[in-house]
Amino acid sequence: MPYISQNARTRLAQGGAPETPGELNYLVTRLLDGYLERKGPLSYASLNEAIGVLECAKLELYRRLAAPYEDRKRLETGDVYRQV
């Protein structure tokens, strides 16, 4: 959960960069909360939109950064799968 200290919240609100996973989670949560609030009364559609954005961002992060990183490490250290 994105529960961080009041000092960290103030620092982030003033434009500070997140320094921990919790702070990053907090910022993402605040963005989503603001988006949902601006959409009006909470609805399945707005929740679905927000969750879809998170899923697409996750998939793009994996596709662009995590998968190539894992491929490099596999070449450096050897494959774990014997069937490939």
C-alpha positions as CSV (number, residue, x, y, z in Angstrom):
1,M,0.0,0.0,0.0
2,P,1.2,3.5,-0.7
3,Y,1.4,4.7,2.9
4,I,4.4,6.9,3.3
5,S,5.4,9.5,5.9
6,Q,4.0,13.0,5.8
7,N,7.5,14.3,5.2
8,A,7.8,12.2,2.1
9,R,4.4,13.2,0.9
10,T,5.4,16.9,1.3
11,R,8.6,16.4,-0.6
12,L,6.9,14.6,-3.4
13,A,4.1,17.2,-3.6
14,Q,6.9,19.8,-4.1
15,G,8.2,18.0,-7.1
16,G,10.7,15.7,-5.4
17,A,11.5,12.4,-7.1
18,P,10.4,9.1,-5.5
19,E,13.3,7.4,-3.7
20,T,11.6,4.1,-2.7
21,P,9.0,1.7,-4.2
22,G,6.5,3.0,-1.6
23,E,7.0,6.5,-2.8
24,L,6.6,5.5,-6.4
25,N,3.4,3.6,-5.5
26,Y,2.2,6.7,-3.7
27,L,2.7,8.9,-6.7
28,V,1.0,6.5,-9.1
29,T,-1.9,6.1,-6.7
30,R,-2.3,9.9,-6.4
31,L,-2.4,10.2,-10.2
32,L,-5.0,7.5,-10.4
33,D,-7.0,9.0,-7.6
34,G,-7.0,12.4,-9.3
35,Y,-8.0,10.9,-12.6
36,L,-10.9,8.9,-11.1
37,E,-12.1,11.9,-9.2
38,R,-12.2,14.0,-12.3
39,K,-14.2,11.3,-14.1
40,G,-17.1,11.9,-11.7
41,P,-19.0,9.3,-9.7
42,L,-17.1,6.1,-9.4
43,S,-18.1,3.6,-12.1
44,Y,-17.1,0.3,-13.5
45,A,-16.0,2.1,-16.7
46,S,-13.7,4.5,-15.0
47,L,-12.2,1.8,-12.8
48,N,-11.7,-0.4,-15.9
49,E,-10.0,2.5,-17.7
50,A,-7.6,3.0,-14.9
51,I,-6.8,-0.7,-14.5
52,G,-6.3,-0.9,-18.2
53,V,-3.8,1.9,-18.2
54,L,-1.9,0.3,-15.4
55,E,-1.8,-3.1,-17.2
56,C,-0.6,-1.5,-20.5
57,A,2.1,0.5,-18.7
58,K,3.2,-2.7,-16.9
59,L,3.3,-4.7,-20.2
60,E,5.2,-1.9,-21.9
61,L,7.7,-1.7,-19.1
62,Y,8.2,-5.5,-19.3
63,R,8.5,-5.5,-23.1
64,R,10.9,-2.6,-23.4
65,L,13.1,-3.0,-20.3
66,A,12.6,-6.2,-18.4
67,A,12.6,-8.7,-21.3
68,P,15.7,-7.4,-23.0
69,Y,17.5,-7.3,-19.6
70,E,16.5,-10.9,-18.9
71,D,17.7,-11.9,-22.4
72,R,21.1,-10.2,-21.7
73,K,21.4,-12.0,-18.4
74,R,20.5,-15.4,-20.0
75,L,23.3,-14.9,-22.5
76,E,25.8,-13.9,-19.7
77,T,25.0,-16.7,-17.3
78,G,23.4,-19.5,-19.3
79,D,19.8,-20.6,-19.8
80,V,17.8,-22.2,-17.0
81,Y,15.6,-24.2,-19.4
82,R,17.0,-27.4,-20.9
83,Q,14.3,-27.8,-23.5
84,V,15.1,-24.6,-25.4
